[in-house]
């Protein structure tokens, strides 16, 4: 992935990012520089925070969804996997066991048997971060397919993977 263009964000856009991350993830983003980048061959909307790809914009509803008028859904700022590891989220966290790490790291959706804990405030459709219980490292960003209090169980897919360790965005070098 190559960067096509980059530009500094205005203060109102930076405030929007900070407010959204604080509200959704309990994260206080302390940084000096915010640059939005456009990539050559990809649709990711990425923000470099102090030069690192720590924020991306994702659909505020299920990917590809549109509102009743046919308009595309609004995008909201969310942490990348690198961003989650740099600024660990306090909310919207789904924790998986050691057996799920390889699958989640390879981009697989998260299944109930691999989940050991999920925040109860997660609602179906929310963006979430996936971390592993052993070392507390974040592995992926996804969309909840069910409420947090319904995630732990014996079968079924509960989080759709959107971005994970080792994908093109994770490997983006700037």
Secondary structure, 3 states (H helix, E strand, C coil): CCEEEEEECCHHHHHHHHHHHHHHHCCCCCCCCEEEEEECCCCCEEEEECCEEEEEEEECCCCCCECCCCCECCEEEEECHHHHHHCCCCCCEEEECHHHHHHHHCCCCEEHHHEEEECCCCCCCCEEEEEECCCCCEEEEEEECCCHHHCCCCCCEEEEEEEECCCCCCCCCC
